[in-house]
Amino acid sequence: MGRRRKSSLHGGIGDQIEDMKEWVSDHTKIVMPIVLLVCVLITVLVAVNANKKAAEEAEAQLAGVDPAAASGEESAVPEEELPQLELEVNAYPAVNTLMSDYYAAMAEGNIEAVESMNAYVEDKEKIRIQEMSKYVDSYQELDVYTKLGPVEGSYLVYVYSKVKFTEYDKPVPGMQAFYVCTDEEGKCYINGGEANSVVTNYIREISLQDDMVDLNNKAVAEYNELLASDEELNAFLADLSTRIDASVGEILAKAEEDAKRAEEEAQAAAEQEAAQEEAPQEAAEQQQQTATIKTVKATDVVNIRSSDSETADKLGKAQIDDEFTLLEEKGNGWSKISFEGRDAFIKSEYLEVVSGETVELAQADAEEPEAADTEDENAGGNTENTSTNNTNTADVQTVTVIENVNVRKSASENGQKLGLAYTGEKLELLMKQADGWTRVKYNGETAYVKSDYVE
């Protein structure tokens, strides 16, 4: 539809859907354009989380078999053709609300909300949704067509919509299909989980009924007429397809590199630990008589807390480049530092080592590490004060947009959109925040962009 959609199904259902697509494409009454974003092909998010008994009964019913004999006994009941089910529009408020919320979440790139409605979205699809949201303003004119599904409380849902892009004036029509079920609490959700052949066959048969063929063809004709009359739209969709594919590919490649690097670092750490265990006892004793005093600096504006917890009392706020003496780097992601003559804590991810000095400890120092810690704390307090006095002296700084990004009025994915910053554009930097947002000047006012998209 006017957004994306390559099916993201689990296990064998992907192959089944591909076979179904080829089978449907041979049907002479259906024309399916292969175009990114405006794909009217019924891309079914199909699977069944309904209880096993309901699925077995549905399978027996579709096969024309007595449910009581479905366990393997032969039956004389002949196979029956699937009845012509009524195609309803906007008939179920709960389904309408689910679809409205789902499309709004996709337009915002709100993956948390998307997953709350469809828990089986794959990582690649999440990336595609987030990348596409940068170019989507909203989905409009949602019409929700439904046919009853194969088990109680299930629906085959066909959503007709018009997508409004940020870089194209006219809304673009499209249609997308979903398999929707109802949970034990009566709440509707998109079922994109484990595959079930009964549901797959059921959806294929329903999708080829005359009223569904007519609905699909109507959406296809509207889209084709728009393409034929608008060269700008053709160029825009082709360029957008290239941009989205490139962005998704780069993000996946980076994730793969990061995972490989983390694996290599873990292996190196394990080897180093093993080497230390095998070192002579004399070298181990010598190592215990020395200590490395490290100085770290803040890489972002971050809270300083009384203990290693985000709910602990705030003792202050570190500014970018403020320096502290590192007392301990804990395994839970926090670092103990010296702050104003006392122990304090900062998230380790917002610190980087500036320098380290290895010193020999006297025997008394080696036996009484607490005394050494106290000296470190005093040193850290002095270092911080000196550093703080030297900050905020630089001229106005800017950041460069490395990928098209929405500019928002507040530091939230739900914040009001003020515009779209394009690749290469420079924005006046006000502050890089620890919450993943960067505060900038945009058209004379304070605004926010995601830190991942500027440098």
N, C-alpha and C positions, 0 to 999 in steps of 0.2 A: 504494500500500500504506500501511501505518501510518506514513507519513512524508511523502512528497511524491510527485509525479513528473509533471512535464510533460516530454514528450520533448525532448531537447536534441540534435538531429541536425544534420548538416551538409548543405548543398547541397539537392538535390532530394529527398533521402530523407524530409525533413519532410513535404512534400506527399504523397508516396507513403504514409506512415504514416497521415496524416489521412484519405486516401481509404480506406485499409484499415480504419480505425476505423469509418467510416460504413458500410462494407460489412459488417463484423462485427456492427454494432448492429442490422442488419436481419435477422440470423439469429434465427429464432424460439426456438432452444434456449438462447440466451445472454442473461443479464440482467447489465448492467454499470452499477453505481451511479456517478454522477458526484460524487464526494466527495473533497476534498483529503485526502491522506495515506493513505486507505484505499481506494485505487483498484485494483480487480482487473483493469481493462482491461490487456491485454498491451501495455505500453509498451516496445517493442523497441528496444534500443540496437544498431542493426543496421548492419553494414558489413563489408567484407571486406578484410583486409590479407593474406590468403593469396595465394600466388603466382598469377599470371595464368593459368598453364596449368591449375591445379587448378580455378579458377573457370570456365574455358571448358569443361572436362570436365564439371563439375557442371551447367552450363547445357545442354550437349548432352544429358546424361543425363535431365534433367528434361523437356526438350523432345522426348525420344524420338528423338534424332538420333545417328547414329554419330559418336563423337568425331573419328574420322579425317576425317569429311566436314564438320566444324563450321565450317571456314573459308569455306564458302559453297556447296559442291557440294550438289546435291539428294540426298535420301535417301528410300528407299522404306519406311523403318521408321516405323510409326505411333506417335503419341503414346501414352504409357503413364501411367496414373494413379499418383500417388505411393503407395508401399506403406504399410501400417499399421505404423509403427515402435513398438517397445516403450517404454512409459513406465516408467523406472526411478527409484527413490528412493534417495538417498544411496549411489549405486553407484560414484562416482569420487572417491577421496580428494583428488586434486589440485583438482577442481572444488569440493568441499566446503570445503576450506581457503581457496580464493580467496573464496568467498561469505562465509564466517565473518569473514575479515579485512576484507572490503569493508564489511560491515554494522557491524562494530566501529568502523571508521574514520568512517563516516557518523554513528554515535552520538556520537563524540567531536568531530566537526567537523574532523577531521584531513585537510585538503585535500591536503597533500603525499602522504599515504598513499593517498588516493582516486586521485590522478593517477598514482601508480605502478602501479595496477591497471587504470585506464581513463584513457588519456592524452588522450581527446577530450571531456572535460567542459568545457562552455562556462562563461564567466565568470559569467553569471547563475545557472547551476546551482550553481556553487561557493558563491555567496553564499547561495542557498537552503539548501544543505546546512549551512553554518555557522550560519545563523539557526535552522534546525530543531533542530540539536544542543543548543541551549539548553533545549529542552523535552523531549528524549528522554533517558531514563535508560539504556535498553539495548534490544536486539532479542533476543528469546527464542524457543526452540523452532523453530530453523531446520530445515526439511525441504527438501532440494534435489532436485527432480524434473528428470530429464534425458531428452532424446531426441537421438539422433545428428544432427549438423548436415550441411549439404550438401557439405562438403569434409572431408578427413581431419584428424582432431584437433580438430574443431569440435563444439559442443554447443548445443542450445537448452535453456536452463536456466530453470526456473520455481521461484522460492523462496517457500515459504510461511513466514510468521513471525508472531510476536506482538510488538508494540511496547509497551514500558512507558514511559509518559510521567511526567515529574516532577510534573505537576499533576493526574494522574488515576490512581486506584488500580488499576483492572482493565486487564490486557493486551488490546490491540486487534488482531484478526487482519487479515491482508492478504496479497496475493500480487503478485509482480513478476517480469518476464521479462527475460532477458539473452541476448545472443549471445556465446558464449565460444569463443575459439580457443586454439591451442597454438603457442608460438613455436619457433624453431629449437633452443632449448636444452631444450625439453620443458616449459616453464613456461606455465601457463594464465593468460590475461588476458581482460578484458572488451573486446570489439571494438566500439568506438563510433565508428569512423572513416568512411572514404569509403564511399558508398552503392554497392550492387550489386543490380540488379533480380532476379537469380537468387535471392539470399538472401532478399530481401523476399517474393517469391512463395512460396518454400519455407516460410518461417516462417508465412505466412498459411495455407497448406494444412495444415501440422502443427497449428496452433492450432485448426483446425476439425475435427480428428479426434475421434471420440467420447470417448476417454479424457481428452483435454484439455478438452473441453466439460464433462464430468462434474467434473473437478478444479476448473475455474473456478466452476461453479455451486455446488459444495460450499463454496468459500471465500466466495462471495457470500451464500449462505444463512446461513452462520454470522455474517457481519458484519451482515446485515439483521436477524437475530434479536436481536443485541446492541443495535442502534439502537432497535428497536421496544420493548425492555424497559428502556431507560435514557435518560431525558430529559436527564440530566446530561451524558452523552456527546455527544448532539446539540448541546447548547449549547457544550460545550467545543470540539468540532471546528469549529463555525461561528466562534467567537471566535478560535481558533488560526489558522484560514485568513485571517481579517482581519488579525491581527497579523503573520503571515509576509509576506503580500502588501505590507503597509504598510512593513515593514522593508526588504524587497528593493527596493521602489520608492524609498525614501529613500536607500539606499546607492548605487543606480544613478544617481540624480539628483545626488548629491554628487560621484560619480566624473566625471560629465559636466561639472559645474561646475568641478571641479579641472582637468580636461583643457583646458577652454576658457580658464581663467585662466592656465594654463601656456603655452598658445599665444599669448595676448595679451602675457604677459610676455616671451616669446621674441621676438615681433614688435617690442615696444617697445625691447628691448635691441638688436635689429638696427638699428632706426631711429636709436637713440642712437649706435651705433657708426659708422653711415654719416655722421651729422651731425658727429661728432668728426673723421672723416677729411677732411671738406670745410671744416673751420674754418681760418681764416688761420694761417699758420705762426707769426706773432707770438703768437697766443693759445696755441698749443701750447707754445711756448718758455716763456711765462709760467706755464703749468700745471706745467711741469717744475720750476719754482722753488718750488713749494708742496707741502705734504704734509698729509694728514689723519690725525691720530692718533685712532684709535677705541678706545673702551673697550667690552668685551663682558662679558656675565655668563652663567654656566651656568644653563640652564633645567631641568637634571636632574642626578642624581648620575652622573658619567661619569669614565672613566679618562683620565689625562693621560699621554701616551706620548712616547718619545724621537724618534720619526719618524712620518710619516704612513702608518702601517700598524697593523692590529689585532693583528699579531703582534710589534710592537715592544715594547721594555722599558717597564714602567709606572714613571713617575716619581712618581706620586701619584694622588689622586682628588679631583676638584672637587665641591664640594657645591652645592646649589641656591643661586643668587644670588651665588656667588663671582665676583669681577670680575678681569679680566685686560686687559692692553694687547694689542690685535690687531696682529701684525706683518705677516701676509699671509693672505689667504683664497685657498686653492689651488683649482684647477679639479677636483680629484679628490675633493672632499667633505670635506677636512680644512682646519683653520685653524692657522696658526703663531701661538703666543702667547709672551709672556714669563712664565716660571715660575721663581721662586727664582733669578733672575739668569742664566737660560739659555734657549735656544730649546726649546720643547716644542710638542706637537700635541694637538688635541682635534677630534673630529668636529664639523663646522660646524653640523649639524642640532641640536646641543645647546647652541648659543650664540645670543645675540641682542644686538644693538648697544644699548648704554646711552647713549653719547654720542659725539660726534665733533668734533674741533677742528682747523680748518685753520690751519696756521702757515706763515709764510714761512721758507724755508731760506736760509742764507748760501750764497755760491757754493761754498765748500769743502764744506758739507754736501751740496749738490746733487750734487757730483762724488764724494763719498764716502758713499754710502748706508749702508755697513756701520756707520759711526760713529753715525748716527742710529738704526739698529737697536739698537745697544748701549744707548743712552740709553733707548729704549723698553722694553727688557728690564728695566732697573733700575726704571723707573717701574712696569712691570707687576708686578714682584715686590712692591713696596711696597703697591700697590693691593690685591693678593690678600691679603696679610697683614692689612690693615685690614679687608677685607671678611669674612675668615674669623672674626675676633674678634667680629663683630657678628651672626653667624648663630646659628641654633638658640635664639633668645630668644623666639619666638612661642609662644602658648598652643597647646593641643591643636587640631588641625585635622581637618576631616571632608571627605569627598567624597560627592557625591550620585549615586546610580545613575540613569542616563538611559535605560537599557533593561535588561530582565531579563537577568541574567548569572549564570553558575555561579561559586560561590565554591570555590576549591580550596586544598588543603593545601600545595601547592608551586607555584612559578611555571612551570607546564607544563600544556599541554592534556591531558596524560596523568596529571596529578596527581589525587589522591583528591578527589572532590566532597564538600564539607562542607555544601552547601546551595545555595539559589537566592536571590539578592538581587533584590528587585523594584524596578520604576521608582519613583523618589521616595524610596527608602530611603537613609538617611544612614549611612555607615560611618566609623569613626575612621581617619584617614590616618596611616600610619606612614612610608611613603616611596613616591614615584613613581619607578620604576626605569627605566633606559635601555633595558631589554630588552622594553618594551611591557607590563609587568605593574605593578600597584600593590599594595603591601603594606598591609594593613588589619588592624584588630581585628574579629573576627567571633565572637560568642558567647564572648568572653573569651579567645580564642586568636588567634595570628598566622595570617593567611590571605592569599590572593592572588586578585585579579580582573584581567581584561583592562582596560588603561587606556582603551581605546576606548569603554568602556561606563560610565565614571564621569567626573564633572567637579567 
